[in-house]
Amino acid sequence: MAKTGKFFSFRTLIPMVFLLLSAACGQTFEGDEFTFSAPFGFKTKQYEIPAEVDSEDQSINLLFSQNGETYLQVFRQQIPADADLGTLFNDFKAKTIERSSHYQFISQEEIEIFDRPGFEYIYREFSGEPYWQRREIWVENNGQAYALICSHPADSTPGLVIPINEQCISILDGFQFK
């Protein structure tokens, strides 16, 4: 008489373990000059450059997102001969403040990232529902200014201290230039 009962065979267990490990480890995205690791579920899309942006200066606009909650944008721009990373960063910051009717500055500091000098800029702004807290990292690589902008929904209460989103920290920690 045949035995009846429920049991797992190794053929069933091995694919399940592989699936769980793949989900936990996330995925690696690769650009021409960089790679980064993102948590499982992130998608990527390269957008066309908007008409109001000078297409000769702006060469990358990538968006990596997870269900619209947390996302990373990567911008790359050639640094003109008469400027430096600080000049481009300050110009961008001024435009951000100018375009947003609901802007809240949080912090700005010079940092070292990827063994290079850079800037970290954190702020909140209203751009539709909800407010978004953005952490920007600006760094130079091979004459190009990179802006790595990680955004996530945030509370709009002025003066409220909201920690940097863990996914933003994880994504930016996994970013590397080739």
C-alpha positions in Angstrom: 0.0 0.0 0.0 1.4 3.5 -0.9 2.1 6.0 1.7 0.1 9.2 1.6 1.3 12.4 3.3 2.8 15.8 2.6 6.5 16.2 2.2 9.0 18.5 0.5 11.5 17.1 -1.9 14.9 18.7 -2.6 13.6 19.4 -6.1 10.9 21.6 -4.6 13.0 23.1 -1.8 15.9 24.3 -4.0 13.9 26.6 -6.3 12.1 28.1 -3.3 15.4 28.9 -1.5 16.8 30.4 -4.7 13.7 32.6 -5.1 13.9 33.9 -1.5 17.6 34.7 -1.9 17.1 36.5 -5.1 14.3 38.6 -3.6 16.5 39.5 -0.6 19.6 40.4 -2.6 18.0 42.8 -5.0 19.4 43.5 -8.4 22.3 45.4 -10.0 21.7 48.1 -12.6 24.5 49.2 -14.9 25.0 52.4 -16.9 27.9 53.4 -19.1 30.0 54.7 -16.3 28.3 53.4 -13.1 26.6 50.5 -11.4 24.4 50.3 -8.3 22.5 47.7 -6.3 18.9 48.3 -5.6 16.4 46.4 -3.5 14.2 43.8 -5.2 11.3 45.3 -7.1 13.0 48.4 -8.5 12.4 49.2 -12.1 14.4 51.5 -14.4 13.5 53.8 -17.3 15.5 56.3 -19.3 13.5 59.4 -20.0 13.7 61.8 -22.9 15.3 65.1 -22.0 12.6 67.8 -21.4 12.6 70.6 -24.0 13.4 73.2 -21.3 16.7 71.5 -20.5 19.7 72.2 -22.7 20.2 68.8 -24.3 23.9 69.4 -25.0 24.6 69.7 -21.2 22.1 67.0 -19.9 23.0 63.6 -21.2 21.4 61.2 -18.7 18.1 61.2 -17.0 17.4 57.8 -15.5 14.7 56.9 -13.0 14.8 53.9 -10.8 11.6 53.4 -8.7 9.8 50.9 -6.5 6.0 51.2 -6.8 6.2 55.0 -6.9 7.2 55.2 -3.2 11.0 55.6 -3.3 12.9 56.5 -6.4 16.4 57.4 -7.5 17.1 59.8 -10.4 20.6 59.9 -11.9 21.5 63.1 -13.9 24.8 63.6 -15.6 26.0 66.9 -17.1 29.3 68.0 -18.7 31.0 70.6 -16.5 31.8 73.6 -18.6 35.3 74.9 -18.8 34.4 78.1 -17.0 32.6 76.3 -14.1 33.1 73.6 -11.5 30.9 71.1 -9.6 30.1 73.7 -6.9 28.9 76.2 -9.6 26.5 73.6 -11.1 25.3 72.5 -7.7 24.5 76.1 -6.6 22.7 76.8 -9.9 20.6 73.7 -9.6 19.8 74.5 -5.9 18.7 78.0 -6.9 16.4 76.6 -9.6 14.9 74.1 -7.2 14.0 76.8 -4.7 12.6 79.1 -7.5 10.4 76.4 -9.1 8.8 75.2 -5.9 6.1 77.1 -4.1 6.4 74.8 -1.1 10.1 74.3 -0.4 11.6 73.4 3.0 15.4 73.4 3.3 16.8 70.8 5.6 20.6 70.6 5.2 23.5 71.1 3.0 27.1 70.0 3.5 30.3 69.3 1.7 31.1 65.6 1.9 33.5 63.0 0.6 31.9 60.3 -1.4 33.4 57.7 -3.7 36.8 59.1 -2.6 36.0 62.5 -4.1 34.7 65.8 -2.8 31.0 66.3 -3.2 27.8 67.9 -1.8 24.9 66.5 0.1 21.7 68.5 -0.1 18.4 67.5 1.7 15.1 69.3 1.3 11.3 68.7 1.1 9.0 70.0 -1.6 5.5 69.7 -2.6 5.1 68.3 -6.1 1.6 66.9 -6.2 0.5 64.7 -3.3 2.4 64.1 -1.1 5.4 66.1 -0.1 8.7 64.5 -1.1 11.9 64.5 0.9 14.9 64.5 -1.4 18.5 63.7 -0.7 20.8 64.8 -3.5 24.4 63.7 -3.7 26.5 65.7 -6.2 29.9 64.4 -7.3 32.3 64.8 -10.3 33.6 61.9 -12.4 35.7 62.3 -15.6 34.6 66.0 -16.1 30.9 65.1 -15.6 28.8 66.4 -12.7 26.5 63.6 -11.4 23.4 64.3 -9.3 22.1 61.3 -7.6 18.6 62.2 -6.2 16.8 59.8 -4.0 13.2 60.8 -3.2 10.5 59.4 -0.9 7.1 60.6 0.4 7.4 62.7 3.6 5.4 64.7 6.1 5.0 68.4 5.3 5.3 69.7 8.9 7.8 72.6 8.9 10.8 71.9 11.2 9.9 68.2 11.5 13.1 66.1 11.5 12.5 63.1 9.2 15.4 60.6 9.0 16.8 59.8 5.5 14.9 56.9 4.1 16.7 53.5 4.6 16.2 52.6 1.0 17.8 55.9 -0.1 20.8 55.1 2.0 21.0 51.5 0.8 20.7 52.5 -2.9 23.3 55.3 -2.7 25.7 53.1 -0.7 25.5 50.6 -3.6 26.4 53.2 -6.3 29.9 52.8 -7.9 31.7 54.4 -10.8 33.3 52.0 -13.1 
